[in-house]
């Protein structure tokens, strides 16, 4: 994987200047091929990521504090080689509106924290060390592109009892957000800017640098809890547990994430 410093990256871009809680319109998540949409840049997201859907105007991607995890951004330009950067701090996408800001976004494969703690649960994604903000009206669609091979349920960590409010299912291992290409991704509090129309796709990964166990998803899920606010009566943690192999092969739509195919790393969650 090629890595570049900030100066080399800006040169590659031709002198360009300085990462859920509610979602629009339902989108199919198991189609076998991506459809090409004009004037759209695809942002793929994978790993230990919180998708904040609670704000009616902005969707935020939060990267919780998690030792051993690293956030990277891979840029696939229309011309030239793919480049990879380490992501830090706050990032924001500023783009031309292409949809209604109040459109519903539904990705049924995402784990929703309100499935455990009800509608009163609140996300605190702003407290994550890394956050990417995306205006809702700049999003054409959102869908899952990779699912876990196994179906999962959740159990309480204190009693071991299964959480009956959660529907066991295959979970989103990666999602794709189609963005207006008429915009800019501003990284590290605007220290670096990437014009979206220069990239065919962007890939954000927040994954462990080493595979520490057979089920990192279960081992790493606890990193989410410092960033949610639960009702006092429901102040318990939950742990994912496999309930059996999937009835069909894990779907992969489009190009897969390098070196991580068919390996469950950390699945995303949405708040509230």
C-alpha positions, 0 to 999 in steps of 0.5 A: 500500500503506497503512503505519501506525505502531505506535500506529495499528496497535494502535488498528486492532486495537481495543487489542490489547497488546503470519517448512525443515528437516522438515514434517507430512503431505503436502499438495497444492500445486497445487489451484485453490482454497483450502478454508476451515478453521474456526478457522484463520488463513492465513500466506503466506510469500514471498521469500528465506526459510529454513524450518527444519524441524530442530526437532521442536517448532518451525518457524522462518522465517529472513530472511538478511542481504541488502542491498536486501531488506525484510521486511514483514508485511501483515495482512488483518483480518476487518473494515477495510483491509489494513495493512502493517508492516516486520518486524524482529528476533525474532517468535514465534507462541503458539497453541493446539495443533491437531495432533500436534507430530511430524506430518511436513510435506512440501512437495516444491516447496521446495528442501532443502539436504540435496539438495546436502549430504546429511543431515549439513547443518545450518541456522543460522537463529538467526543470521539477523537476522530469525526467526519461530518457530511451534510445530508443533502449532499448524500445521494444514497447509503447502503451496506456493501459487505455483511458479516458471514455469520448472523449475530445476536447480542447478550447482556454482559452482566447477566448473559441474557439475550437482548430480545429487542435486537433482531438477529441478522447479518450485520453491515461490515462496510457501507457505501455513501454516494456523495455529490462530487461537487464538493471538497473533503477537508481533513485535519481541520482544513489543513488539507483539502481534497476536491471530490471530483478528483477521486473516483472513490474514497475508502475510510477504514478504522481497523485494528493493525493486528488481528488479535482474536477469532472474533474482533467484533465481539472483543472490540464492541465495548469501545462504543459505550463511552460515546453513548448516553443510556437511560439509567434503568438500562445502564448495561453493556451488550456483547455480540454473539454469533448465532450460526453461519449465514445462509448465503455467501457474504455479499461484496459489492464493487471493489473490496477493501484491501487485505481484509476480504472475508475477515470480520474486523469491527462492524459499524453501529448507528446512533441513536 
